[in-house]
Amino acid sequence: MHIVVCIKQVPDSREIRIDPKTNTLIRQGVPSIVNFYDKHGLEEALRWKDKLGAEVTVVTMGPPPAEKSLKECISLGADRAVLVTDRGFAGADTLATSYVVALTIAKVAETFGPVDMVFCGKQTLDGDTGQVGPGVACRLDFEQLTYVSKVVDIDPVKRRVRVQRLLEDGVEVVETSMPVLMSCLKELNKVRRASMPGMLRAARFKPVVWTTADFPGIERAKIGLKGSPTIVSKTWVPEVKKVNTQMIAGDSAQAQAGELVGKLWEGGRPERLGWA
């Protein structure tokens, strides 16, 4: 069994800034991390690798420094990693990204063997759209299972997968056939820590690097800025709302409750408690 995990190196969400002129993320000088949800996809792939003896290939599209994120995935237990990098891919939106990632997975299948499953995060911390995973599945004609909160069973013989999907109004149990792409929630698992042998292997590891030259049939009009119809017309930072707070004094819960009721009556808002 061959499992592919799609990851993305993203800016640390605690330090994200927007360029007011271009309406794009400022990435220079901002620490980068592996996308939070993608890590849960990797963890699930590694768990099934341990159970079924599967091979795990990690792929990412990004600038050369994204090699650092791939090394982290190798330290956790992935077998190989592929970095797709080229200035021609720069500025890609979700449509262009899903096109390149789908081509990459198809090439991985040709190079390293047929792909049975693809794991990815439900969304990325920088784009936050949740569109790339389903877009890749559509381009590859894979079955797709989104918002996966638990992988119940994988049967490599019957080539069937059963999962739980977390929906707004409950949990849905779905079964489908391979090949399949699953987008993962953080509830799916707890990400492991890298082992010492894993870290030593990652330190020496060099990923496979592919550029546009490695995709002879690629359509240039579908990649990078040319292949990205998305336009960010405006961005803004929400204003911080100031909220007045007061400490409720009292030696007991009863005294504190009395003080709270008194303040509500003083403010003319007893209707909040249904007492008016």
Secondary structure, DSSP 8 states (H G I E B T S, - for coil): -EEEEE--EEE-GGG--B-TTT-SB--TT--EEE-HHHHHHHHHHHHHHHHH--EEEEEEES-GGGHHHHHHHHHHT-SEEEEE--GGGTT--HHHHHHHHHHHHHHHHHHH----EEEEESS-TTT----HHHHHHHHHT-EEEEEEEEEEEEETTTTEEEEEEEETTEEEEEEEESSEEEEE-GGG-------HHHHHHHHH---EEE-GGG-TT--GGGSTTTT-----------------------SSHHHHHHHHHHHHHHTT-GGGGT--
